[in-house]
Amino acid sequence: MQAAVIKQNGGAEVLELVQDFPLPARKPGQVLVKLHSSSVNPVDTYMRSGSYVKLDGAPCVLGGDLAGVVVEADEGSRFKQGDHVAALTPGFYPKDNLTGGTYAQYAIAEESHLALLPAAVPLDTAGGLPLVGLTAWQSLMDAKPKEGQRCLVFAASGGVGHVAVQLAKSLGLVTVGVAGPKNTSWVKEQLGADEVVDYTTADVADVYGAPDKHFDIIIDCLDNTPERLVKVMALLKPTGHYSYILNRDTDFAQLQQWQDAHKEGKGPSVSVTSVTPNGEQLQHLFGLWEAGKLKLEVAKVFPLAEVADAHRQVETWHTRGKVVLAIPQDTTPISSSVMQAAIINKTGGPDVLQLVHDFQKPSRGPGQVLVQLHSSSVNPVDTAARAGHIPDVPLPCVIGGDLAGVVVEADEGSRFKQGDHVAALTPGYWPKAGQPQGTYAQYVAVEESHLALLPAAIPLDTAGGLPLVGLTAWQSLMDAKPKEGQRCLVFAASGGVGHVAVQLAKSLGLVTVGVAGPKNTAWVKQQLGADEVVDYTAGDFAAEYSAPDKQFDVVVDSLGNKPERMAMMSSLLKPSGHYSHIMNAGSDNAALQQMQAAHKDGKGPGASLTLVKPNGKQLETLFELWEAGTLKLEVHKVFPLDQVADAHRQVETGHTRGKVVLAIPQ
């Protein structure tokens, strides 16, 4: 397997990627995991540099964090092949077994160290949480916290610190963070700290020196020199607790003095947190992630081949959140000729969707790429195909057009190679006889021209939600030939296409107005960046925006276009404007053609019908915007493939914010 190893202590340059490291052997009570992500923690850099372990020339794989997929477990284990899991392994502190780390494609984990991942937690970043999450949790639990107590967290924007702030808040603690000037507002606004101190402009000891401001709990991972420890301990109530997190500069003698004093009734209690792997606790943390009470800040994702640069980033000591490692996938073609797929044998309600385990795996033709999927998504067009609203759907049929996954096989000389992370919209979104099957499956053959290479920071677990809605929004805007400063109106602005269209319109410099329901108006404005948002339930907004000074240059619409609604569109558009109608089940082509004919006669705005086309180059542009932070995909919920019927039911409610994503079993 591929693994990043060190054979001697030293700088980051001693890290070496090898292609033929032995696959670890599983023992009873252990689970073999195929990794998708790991992360770099400060302890890894200490191990590499020789601060903790001196190497004797034997290759060592560092790292303790992992998220991945179960390959093999004991018979009767609660973990089964294909489960998504995460763990902290003892590899973060290699002792007797120097080959057990997680900078590798496969790793062994004790069953008791593993947590099952909720479907909504992405494998591509989940590997960043275990060590920092467990460290923060255990340091808080050592203090026996009670709701309403006051908690101080040093290094509040770092790996452990930013998790500790959120966990303290989830426990009902009044939480104060200490951070640098670039992070103070982020710690308060994004992590929820009640107060934040900028350590470059204020001394915490001065700000919180008064007895009524003292703390019940202090979480600290900085140095504990005698002079600093005296100042920090003075901030605690006599009944308080100091949780010190073990690091390279720990002065155990100083901590022992304070522990001895506490035993004699002369000061706060003191504990030293040296994190312990614990699957049950980790399961709790991922439950908080799923519930939206804990989020992992990812500073950057580095491919495993760039692990040395990842170490250098951590050693700047100014990283917000975590540095994650993307582990390359072992894509050796599986000998089996069958795969799992969700199929329909007849059209009808969601119950006609059926998961099968023996569907024929696709064969790749010239100019095509075989992809092993990690995610797909459900779009309204999929529900239309399933329900029989699209004519001549070939049965049995695998529907779906969106995919994100890993290249298994491509032509010699192709720009795509085995192991590449890719995404695409395939023609499977509009099923016809004679074309490749859809993407509700483990493998799909894709035309090279439809594929986009994914930047390392884009998670495979959710990237499959973007292609159709992203390309639809982009192509509908491009049909209007937009110019910076023009006014754009987006209907259904909180939906799949709409929420992407709002962000793309803003990226193009358009003054953007969104139309949404009352539950989503604030979100469309604050999170997507719309200049104005109209609540369509609050009355007739057409009169206000029909005034000449408020009319639009561009209207993007994915709703019905009956004649009476088309008249409203004409009133909302400038004479030189453009109406981009997105093809849907309520489209009235005759009404649209009337508008187009009138425009040709010089009697009104232009109009176009967007029926999205797969386009790899355009899709790469969209993922670059995602990587740059200009575009974000809102994921309403992730459903496992075996719950695809429920995913369809969710989309058919007509009230989904963003996208419904399908997690494809590995």
ZAMARGU-4260 file (C-alpha; in steps of 0.2 Angstrom, whole numbers, plus 5000, padded with zeros to 4 digits):
<rodrens>
0) 5000/5000/5000 | 5005/5018/4999 | 5011/5026/5015 | 5021/5041/5021 | 5036/5035/5032
5) 5051/5041/5041 | 5067/5031/5043 | 5076/5044/5053 | 5072/5059/5064 | 5073/5077/5057
10) 5064/5091/5047 | 5049/5089/5037 | 5059/5083/5022 | 5062/5066/5030 | 5044/5061/5027
15) 5044/5049/5011 | 5030/5042/5001 | 5032/5024/4997 | 5021/5013/4986 | 5025/4996/4993
20) 5023/4997/5012 | 5016/4981/5019 | 4997/4980/5022 | 4994/4979/5041 | 4988/4962/5048
25) 4973/4961/5058 | 4971/4952/5074 | 4956/4946/5084 | 4946/4961/5091 | 4954/4973/5078
30) 4946/4980/5062 | 4955/4983/5045 | 4950/5001/5038 | 4953/5008/5021 | 4957/5026/5025
35) 4950/5042/5016 | 4957/5055/5028 | 4969/5057/5042 | 4977/5073/5049 | 4993/5081/5056
40) 4993/5085/5074 | 5008/5094/5083 | 5012/5077/5092 | 5016/5070/5074 | 5029/5084/5071
45) 5037/5080/5088 | 5038/5062/5084 | 5046/5066/5067 | 5058/5078/5074 | 5064/5067/5088
50) 5057/5076/5103 | 5048/5060/5109 | 5054/5045/5100 | 5072/5042/5093 | 5071/5031/5077
55) 5084/5017/5074 | 5082/5016/5055 | 5066/5005/5054 | 5052/5014/5044 | 5039/5022/5054
60) 5021/5027/5049 | 5016/5042/5059 | 4998/5048/5063 | 4984/5043/5074 | 4968/5050/5066
65) 4958/5041/5053 | 4942/5041/5044 | 4938/5027/5032 | 4928/5012/5027 | 4928/4995/5036
70) 4937/4981/5025 | 4937/4967/5037 | 4931/4963/5055 | 4928/4949/5066 | 4913/4938/5064
75) 4899/4945/5076 | 4908/4962/5077 | 4896/4977/5077 | 4907/4984/5063 | 4904/4976/5045
80) 4912/4978/5028 | 4907/4995/5021 | 4904/5004/5037 | 4910/5022/5038 | 4921/5024/5053
85) 4933/5035/5062 | 4946/5032/5076 | 4960/5039/5086 | 4973/5025/5086 | 4989/5023/5097
90) 4999/5027/5081 | 4999/5045/5087 | 5012/5040/5100 | 5021/5026/5092 | 5031/5015/5105
95) 5033/4996/5102 | 5025/4995/5085 | 5032/5009/5074 | 5022/5003/5059 | 5004/5007/5066
100) 5001/5025/5060 | 4988/5032/5049 | 4998/5041/5036 | 4993/5026/5025 | 4980/5018/5014
105) 4975/5005/5027 | 4976/5004/5046 | 4972/4993/5060 | 4960/4999/5074 | 4954/4991/5090
110) 4935/4989/5090 | 4934/4999/5106 | 4943/5014/5098 | 4931/5015/5083 | 4915/5026/5080
115) 4902/5023/5067 | 4900/5039/5056 | 4883/5047/5054 | 4879/5048/5035 | 4880/5067/5035
120) 4898/5067/5041 | 4910/5067/5026 | 4924/5054/5026 | 4935/5067/5018 | 4937/5078/5033
125) 4931/5067/5047 | 4949/5061/5050 | 4953/5078/5057 | 4942/5076/5072 | 4947/5061/5083
130) 4963/5067/5092 | 4958/5085/5095 | 4940/5081/5099 | 4944/5068/5112 | 4958/5079/5119
135) 4945/5093/5121 | 4932/5082/5128 | 4943/5072/5140 | 4951/5089/5147 | 4933/5096/5150
140) 4927/5079/5158 | 4942/5080/5170 | 4935/5096/5177 | 4917/5088/5180 | 4909/5103/5173
145) 4892/5110/5178 | 4880/5121/5168 | 4882/5139/5171 | 4901/5138/5176 | 4914/5149/5168
150) 4927/5141/5157 | 4943/5149/5149 | 4950/5141/5134 | 4968/5146/5128 | 4973/5144/5110
155) 4955/5145/5106 | 4957/5145/5087 | 4969/5130/5086 | 4965/5112/5084 | 4960/5107/5102
160) 4955/5125/5107 | 4942/5128/5093 | 4933/5111/5098 | 4935/5114/5116 | 4926/5131/5114
165) 4911/5123/5105 | 4910/5108/5118 | 4911/5120/5132 | 4896/5129/5125 | 4887/5113/5122
170) 4889/5109/5140 | 4881/5126/5145 | 4897/5134/5151 | 4900/5153/5150 | 4915/5152/5138
175) 4929/5164/5136 | 4942/5161/5122 | 4960/5168/5120 | 4966/5170/5102 | 4976/5181/5091
180) 4969/5197/5082 | 4965/5187/5066 | 4954/5175/5075 | 4945/5184/5089 | 4929/5188/5079
185) 4929/5171/5072 | 4930/5162/5089 | 4916/5173/5095 | 4904/5173/5080 | 4908/5156/5072
190) 4912/5145/5087 | 4900/5154/5099 | 4912/5160/5113 | 4904/5172/5125 | 4919/5183/5126
195) 4936/5183/5117 | 4953/5191/5122 | 4966/5196/5110 | 4982/5191/5118 | 4992/5203/5108
200) 4983/5218/5115 | 4977/5213/5133 | 4984/5202/5147 | 4971/5189/5152 | 4977/5190/5170
205) 4972/5209/5170 | 4955/5207/5161 | 4949/5193/5172 | 4959/5196/5188 | 4944/5201/5199
210) 4937/5187/5210 | 4920/5189/5202 | 4927/5186/5185 | 4937/5170/5190 | 4934/5154/5181
215) 4928/5137/5186 | 4938/5128/5172 | 4953/5132/5162 | 4959/5122/5147 | 4977/5125/5142
220) 4989/5118/5130 | 5002/5131/5131 | 5019/5131/5140 | 5018/5129/5159 | 5033/5139/5165
225) 5033/5143/5184 | 5029/5162/5181 | 5015/5158/5168 | 5007/5145/5179 | 5006/5156/5194
230) 4997/5169/5183 | 4985/5156/5175 | 4981/5148/5192 | 4977/5165/5199 | 4962/5166/5187
235) 4954/5150/5195 | 4941/5150/5209 | 4947/5140/5224 | 4935/5126/5219 | 4941/5127/5201
240) 4950/5115/5190 | 4965/5117/5178 | 4965/5105/5164 | 4983/5105/5156 | 4985/5096/5140
245) 5001/5087/5138 | 5014/5094/5125 | 5032/5094/5122 | 5036/5108/5134 | 5026/5101/5149
250) 5035/5105/5166 | 5028/5090/5176 | 5037/5096/5192 | 5027/5112/5192 | 5011/5103/5189
255) 5015/5091/5203 | 5017/5105/5215 | 5000/5112/5212 | 4992/5095/5213 | 5001/5092/5230
260) 4994/5109/5236 | 4977/5105/5231 | 4978/5089/5241 | 4982/5099/5256 | 4967/5110/5253
265) 4977/5125/5246 | 4971/5128/5229 | 4962/5122/5213 | 4963/5104/5207 | 4974/5100/5192
270) 4974/5086/5179 | 4986/5082/5164 | 4977/5077/5149 | 4986/5064/5138 | 4972/5059/5126
275) 4966/5041/5126 | 4958/5033/5111 | 4939/5030/5115 | 4926/5025/5102 | 4911/5028/5113
280) 4917/5046/5117 | 4921/5049/5099 | 4903/5042/5094 | 4896/5056/5105 | 4907/5069/5096
285) 4901/5064/5079 | 4883/5065/5085 | 4886/5083/5090 | 4893/5086/5073 | 4878/5078/5064
290) 4867/5089/5075 | 4876/5105/5070 | 4883/5108/5088 | 4901/5105/5083 | 4910/5109/5067
295) 4928/5105/5062 | 4937/5120/5055 | 4948/5113/5041 | 4963/5125/5037 | 4969/5115/5022
300) 4968/5098/5015 | 4984/5091/5009 | 4986/5075/4998 | 4996/5062/5006 | 5010/5065/4994
305) 5012/5083/5001 | 5013/5077/5019 | 5029/5086/5022 | 5021/5103/5017 | 5007/5098/5029
310) 5019/5096/5043 | 5027/5113/5038 | 5010/5121/5039 | 5007/5114/5057 | 5024/5120/5062
315) 5020/5138/5058 | 5010/5137/5074 | 4997/5149/5067 | 4984/5137/5059 | 4966/5140/5062
320) 4958/5123/5065 | 4965/5107/5058 | 4977/5102/5044 | 4969/5086/5035 | 4977/5073/5024
325) 4968/5066/5009 | 4972/5048/5008 | 4974/5041/4990 | 4961/5028/4986 | 4967/5010/4982
330) 4957/5008/4965 | 4963/4991/4959 | 4949/4985/4949 | 4938/4973/4959 | 4937/4956/4950
335) 4918/4955/4953 | 4908/4959/4937 | 4893/4965/4948 | 4890/4980/4959 | 4877/4988/4971
340) 4864/4999/4962 | 4847/5007/4966 | 4836/5002/4951 | 4818/5004/4945 | 4810/4990/4936
345) 4794/5000/4934 | 4789/5018/4936 | 4779/5024/4951 | 4781/5031/4968 | 4797/5030/4978
350) 4794/5013/4984 | 4798/5006/4966 | 4817/5010/4970 | 4826/4994/4974 | 4844/4991/4980
355) 4852/4976/4971 | 4869/4969/4974 | 4871/4960/4958 | 4869/4973/4945 | 4881/4972/4930
360) 4896/4983/4932 | 4898/4995/4917 | 4912/4992/4905 | 4922/5007/4899 | 4923/5011/4880
365) 4936/5022/4871 | 4936/5040/4877 | 4927/5035/4893 | 4933/5034/4911 | 4928/5021/4924
370) 4924/5029/4941 | 4921/5022/4958 | 4908/5033/4966 | 4908/5041/4983 | 4892/5052/4981
375) 4878/5056/4970 | 4862/5066/4973 | 4844/5067/4970 | 4837/5080/4958 | 4819/5084/4954
380) 4822/5076/4936 | 4826/5060/4945 | 4809/5059/4953 | 4801/5064/4937 | 4810/5049/4928
385) 4805/5037/4942 | 4787/5043/4942 | 4786/5041/4923 | 4785/5059/4918 | 4800/5057/4906
390) 4795/5046/4891 | 4803/5030/4886 | 4813/5027/4901 | 4822/5010/4898 | 4818/4997/4911
395) 4826/4991/4922 | 4835/5007/4924 | 4848/5015/4936 | 4843/5034/4936 | 4854/5049/4942
400) 4866/5060/4933 | 4877/5067/4947 | 4893/5059/4953 | 4909/5062/4963 | 4922/5048/4965
405) 4939/5040/4961 | 4946/5036/4944 | 4948/5017/4942 | 4953/5016/4924 | 4955/5027/4909
410) 4963/5027/4891 | 4982/5028/4890 | 4987/5046/4887 | 4971/5052/4896 | 4972/5068/4907
415) 4964/5057/4920 | 4974/5044/4929 | 4970/5030/4942 | 4966/5038/4959 | 4961/5055/4953
420) 4946/5063/4962 | 4933/5068/4949 | 4915/5074/4947 | 4903/5074/4933 | 4886/5076/4927
425) 4882/5061/4916 | 4867/5059/4903 | 4860/5047/4916 | 4850/5062/4923 | 4838/5060/4908
430) 4838/5041/4904 | 4836/5035/4887 | 4839/5018/4878 | 4857/5015/4872 | 4866/5027/4884
435) 4876/5023/4900 | 4866/5019/4916 | 4864/5032/4929 | 4874/5036/4945 | 4864/5028/4959
440) 4877/5014/4958 | 4895/5010/4964 | 4903/5012/4947 | 4899/5022/4931 | 4908/5024/4914
445) 4909/5043/4910 | 4914/5052/4895 | 4931/5061/4897 | 4923/5078/4892 | 4910/5077/4906
450) 4923/5075/4920 | 4931/5088/4931 | 4946/5085/4942 | 4942/5090/4960 | 4954/5101/4970
455) 4961/5092/4986 | 4950/5103/4997 | 4933/5097/4990 | 4926/5082/4999 | 4921/5067/4989
460) 4907/5064/5001 | 4897/5079/4996 | 4904/5085/4979 | 4892/5074/4970 | 4878/5086/4975
465) 4885/5100/4964 | 4886/5095/4945 | 4868/5096/4939 | 4862/5111/4949 | 4879/5120/4947
470) 4879/5118/4928 | 4861/5122/4927 | 4863/5138/4936 | 4879/5143/4926 | 4872/5139/4909
475) 4856/5148/4913 | 4866/5164/4918 | 4878/5162/4903 | 4862/5162/4891 | 4859/5179/4897
480) 4876/5186/4893 | 4877/5195/4910 | 4887/5211/4913 | 4894/5217/4930 | 4882/5229/4938
485) 4866/5222/4930 | 4851/5217/4941 | 4847/5198/4942 | 4831/5190/4950 | 4832/5172/4955
490) 4817/5162/4959 | 4817/5147/4971 | 4833/5155/4978 | 4835/5142/4993 | 4833/5127/4981
495) 4846/5116/4973 | 4848/5127/4957 | 4843/5143/4965 | 4855/5144/4980 | 4869/5141/4968
500) 4863/5154/4955 | 4862/5167/4969 | 4880/5164/4973 | 4886/5163/4955 | 4876/5179/4950
505) 4885/5188/4965 | 4902/5181/4959 | 4898/5189/4942 | 4896/5206/4950 | 4877/5206/4948
510) 4865/5215/4960 | 4855/5200/4965 | 4838/5198/4972 | 4831/5181/4978 | 4814/5175/4980
515) 4811/5162/4994 | 4799/5157/5008 | 4799/5164/5025 | 4810/5151/5033 | 4824/5154/5021
520) 4824/5173/5017 | 4837/5178/5031 | 4848/5163/5025 | 4848/5168/5007 | 4853/5185/5012
525) 4865/5182/5025 | 4873/5165/5020 | 4872/5166/5001 | 4875/5185/4999 | 4859/5191/4990
530) 4857/5210/4990 | 4839/5208/4993 | 4827/5194/4997 | 4808/5193/4994 | 4796/5182/5004
535) 4784/5176/4991 | 4771/5173/5004 | 4771/5191/5010 | 4761/5197/4995 | 4762/5202/4977
540) 4780/5208/4974 | 4778/5210/4955 | 4771/5227/4957 | 4786/5234/4966 | 4799/5227/4955
545) 4789/5231/4939 | 4794/5250/4941 | 4807/5255/4928 | 4820/5258/4940 | 4818/5241/4948
550) 4816/5230/4933 | 4829/5216/4930 | 4842/5213/4916 | 4842/5194/4920 | 4828/5183/4928
555) 4833/5165/4932 | 4817/5154/4935 | 4815/5136/4938 | 4796/5137/4942 | 4781/5135/4930
560) 4779/5146/4915 | 4761/5146/4911 | 4755/5161/4900 | 4749/5172/4916 | 4766/5169/4924
565) 4775/5174/4908 | 4766/5190/4908 | 4773/5194/4925 | 4790/5189/4919 | 4788/5202/4905
570) 4784/5216/4918 | 4799/5212/4929 | 4811/5212/4914 | 4819/5227/4906 | 4815/5228/4887
575) 4833/5223/4884 | 4833/5210/4898 | 4834/5191/4897 | 4822/5177/4904 | 4832/5161/4908
580) 4819/5147/4910 | 4825/5131/4917 | 4816/5115/4910 | 4805/5107/4923 | 4789/5097/4924
585) 4779/5113/4924 | 4787/5120/4908 | 4775/5127/4895 | 4786/5128/4879 | 4772/5136/4869
590) 4772/5151/4881 | 4790/5152/4880 | 4791/5152/4861 | 4778/5166/4861 | 4790/5176/4871
595) 4805/5172/4860 | 4795/5176/4844 | 4790/5193/4851 | 4808/5197/4855 | 4813/5193/4837
600) 4800/5206/4832 | 4808/5218/4844 | 4794/5218/4856 | 4801/5212/4872 | 4815/5203/4882
605) 4825/5188/4876 | 4821/5171/4882 | 4830/5154/4883 | 4826/5137/4889 | 4840/5129/4899
610) 4841/5110/4898 | 4857/5107/4906 | 4872/5099/4896 | 4886/5089/4904 | 4902/5100/4903
615) 4918/5095/4912 | 4927/5112/4909 | 4912/5122/4916 | 4911/5110/4931 | 4930/5113/4935
620) 4926/5132/4935 | 4913/5129/4948 | 4924/5118/4959 | 4937/5131/4958 | 4924/5144/4965
625) 4920/5131/4979 | 4939/5129/4983 | 4941/5148/4984 | 4926/5150/4995 | 4915/5160/4983
630) 4903/5145/4981 | 4897/5133/4994 | 4885/5119/4992 | 4871/5118/5005 | 4868/5100/5009
635) 4850/5097/5017 | 4854/5079/5021 | 4865/5064/5016 | 4855/5048/5013 | 4864/5031/5012
640) 4860/5023/4995 | 4849/5010/5003 | 4838/5024/5009 | 4836/5031/4991 | 4817/5030/4992
645) 4817/5041/5007 | 4829/5053/4998 | 4816/5054/4984 | 4802/5058/4996 | 4812/5072/5004
650) 4815/5080/4987 | 4796/5078/4983 | 4791/5088/4998 | 4796/5103/4988 | 4804/5111/5003
655) 4822/5106/5003 | 4835/5119/5007 | 4850/5115/4995 | 4853/5098/4990 | 4849/5080/4995
660) 4865/5069/4993 | 4867/5050/4991 | 4882/5042/5000 | 4887/5027/4989 | 4894/5012/4998
665) 4912/5008/4995
</rodrens>
